Amino acid sequence: MSIGEMLAATVPMARTLNLQFTETTPERAVVVLPDQGEFHNHVGGPHAGAMFTLGESASGAIVLAAFGAQLSRAVPLAVRADIAYKKLAKGTVEATATLGRPAADVVAELDAGQRPEFPVAIAITREDGAVTGEMTVVWTLRPNDSQDK
C-alpha cells in the first residue's frame, strides 16, 4: 500500500476531500485537491479549510515517506502550522511539500534521545502555476517511551 493510499484509508478528512496523492518521496510530496463545488467558498474557489487540509496532508505524506522507518520507535505529530493565502484559488489546486531540514539530522537527534522538531514547507498552486498559498507545518517525532504524551 502506498503512503497516499494509507493516508486516504486512515485519515477520514483526506477521503472526504477526495485528495489525490500524486507523488510521495522523502524529498517531495505532491497532493491534489480536485475542484469540487461542495468545498467552495463564497467566491467560488476552494474553502480556506480545504486548502489548509490539503497542505497539512502533503506535509504528513512527506513526513511518513522520510521517517517511516522510525515509526516503531516514534510517532510523528504536527506541533504548529502557519498558512498565508496569497492569491485567489480557483479550480484544482496542488500542494507540494518539502522538508526544511535534512532527514538524517532529525534522525540523529532522535538517536540522541531528543524529541526533534522540523519544518515542512508547502506551496499551494493553481493549475496555471500561480502560488495561491504558502504554508509551514512544524512536526516532531515523539519517542514512543516519552512521558509527555
C-alpha positions as CSV (number, residue, x, y, z in Angstrom):
1,M,0.0,0.0,0.0
2,S,1.4,3.4,-0.9
3,I,1.6,6.3,1.6
4,G,-1.1,8.1,-0.3
5,E,-3.4,5.0,-0.2
6,M,-2.6,4.6,3.5
7,L,-3.4,8.2,4.3
8,A,-6.6,8.1,2.3
9,A,-7.6,4.9,4.2
10,T,-6.7,6.1,7.7
11,V,-7.4,9.9,7.6
12,P,-11.1,10.5,7.1
13,M,-10.6,14.1,6.1
14,A,-8.3,13.1,3.2
15,R,-11.1,10.8,1.9
16,T,-13.8,13.4,2.4
17,L,-11.9,16.0,0.3
18,N,-11.0,13.3,-2.3
19,L,-7.3,14.2,-2.0
20,Q,-5.1,12.6,-4.6
21,F,-1.5,11.8,-3.5
22,T,0.3,12.0,-6.8
23,E,3.9,11.9,-5.6
24,T,5.3,10.8,-2.2
25,T,9.0,10.6,-1.7
26,P,11.3,11.5,1.2
27,E,12.3,14.6,-0.8
28,R,8.9,15.8,-2.0
29,A,5.2,15.1,-1.7
30,V,2.5,16.4,-4.1
31,V,-1.2,16.2,-3.3
32,V,-4.1,17.5,-5.4
33,L,-7.4,18.9,-4.3
34,P,-9.9,18.4,-7.2
35,D,-12.3,21.2,-8.0
36,Q,-15.4,20.3,-6.0
37,G,-18.4,22.7,-5.6
38,E,-19.3,21.3,-2.2
39,F,-15.9,22.6,-0.8
40,H,-16.0,26.0,-2.4
41,N,-16.0,29.3,-0.5
42,H,-18.1,32.4,-1.2
43,V,-16.0,33.4,-4.2
44,G,-16.1,30.0,-5.9
45,G,-12.7,28.6,-5.0
46,P,-11.6,26.0,-2.6
47,H,-12.5,26.9,1.0
48,A,-9.6,28.0,3.2
49,G,-10.1,25.0,5.5
50,A,-9.9,22.6,2.5
51,M,-6.7,24.3,1.4
52,F,-5.3,24.0,4.9
53,T,-6.1,20.3,5.0
54,L,-4.5,19.9,1.5
55,G,-1.3,21.4,2.7
56,E,-1.2,19.6,6.1
57,S,-1.9,16.3,4.2
58,A,1.0,16.9,1.9
59,S,3.2,17.6,4.9
60,G,2.1,14.4,6.5
61,A,2.8,12.4,3.4
62,I,6.4,13.6,3.2
63,V,6.9,13.0,6.9
64,L,5.8,9.4,6.5
65,A,8.0,9.0,3.4
66,A,11.1,10.5,5.1
67,F,10.6,9.0,8.6
68,G,8.5,5.8,8.1
69,A,11.4,3.7,9.2
70,Q,11.2,5.4,12.6
71,L,7.6,4.6,13.3
72,S,8.4,1.6,15.5
73,R,10.1,4.0,18.0
74,A,8.5,7.4,17.5
75,V,5.2,8.9,16.4
76,P,5.1,11.9,14.1
77,L,2.9,14.7,15.4
78,A,2.2,18.2,13.9
79,V,3.2,20.8,16.5
80,R,2.0,24.0,14.8
81,A,1.2,25.4,11.4
82,D,1.1,28.7,9.6
83,I,-0.6,29.5,6.3
84,A,-0.7,32.5,4.1
85,Y,-3.4,32.9,1.4
86,K,-1.6,34.8,-1.4
87,K,-4.0,34.7,-4.4
88,L,-7.5,33.6,-5.2
89,A,-7.5,29.9,-5.8
90,K,-9.9,28.6,-8.5
91,G,-10.3,25.1,-9.9
92,T,-8.0,22.3,-9.0
93,V,-5.2,23.2,-6.6
94,E,-2.0,21.3,-5.8
95,A,0.2,21.3,-2.7
96,T,3.9,20.5,-2.9
97,A,5.7,19.8,0.4
98,T,9.5,19.7,1.1
99,L,11.4,19.1,4.3
100,G,13.0,22.1,5.9
101,R,15.9,20.1,7.5
102,P,17.8,17.1,6.3
103,A,16.1,13.9,7.5
104,A,19.4,12.5,8.7
105,D,19.8,15.4,11.1
106,V,16.3,14.8,12.5
107,V,17.1,11.1,13.0
108,A,20.4,11.9,14.6
109,E,18.5,14.0,17.2
110,L,16.1,11.1,17.8
111,D,19.0,8.7,18.2
112,A,20.5,11.1,20.8
113,G,17.3,10.8,22.9
114,Q,15.9,14.1,21.9
115,R,12.4,14.9,20.5
116,P,13.3,16.6,17.2
117,E,11.2,19.3,15.6
118,F,11.5,20.1,11.9
119,P,9.6,22.3,9.4
120,V,7.8,21.2,6.3
121,A,7.3,23.9,3.7
122,I,4.3,23.7,1.4
123,A,3.4,25.7,-1.7
124,I,-0.2,25.6,-2.9
125,T,-0.6,26.4,-6.6
126,R,-3.4,26.7,-9.2
127,E,-3.4,24.9,-12.5
128,D,-1.7,27.9,-14.1
129,G,1.2,27.6,-11.7
130,A,0.4,30.7,-9.6
131,V,1.2,30.3,-5.9
132,T,-2.1,30.7,-4.1
133,G,-0.9,29.8,-0.6
134,E,2.2,29.2,1.4
135,M,2.2,27.0,4.5
136,T,4.7,25.7,7.1
137,V,3.9,22.8,9.4
138,V,6.3,22.1,12.2
139,W,6.4,18.4,13.1
140,T,8.0,16.4,15.9
141,L,9.0,12.8,16.3
142,R,7.8,11.9,19.7
143,P,9.7,8.9,21.1
144,N,7.2,6.1,22.0
145,D,8.6,6.0,25.5
146,S,8.0,9.7,26.0
147,Q,6.4,10.7,29.3
148,D,4.8,13.9,27.8
149,K,2.2,12.2,25.7
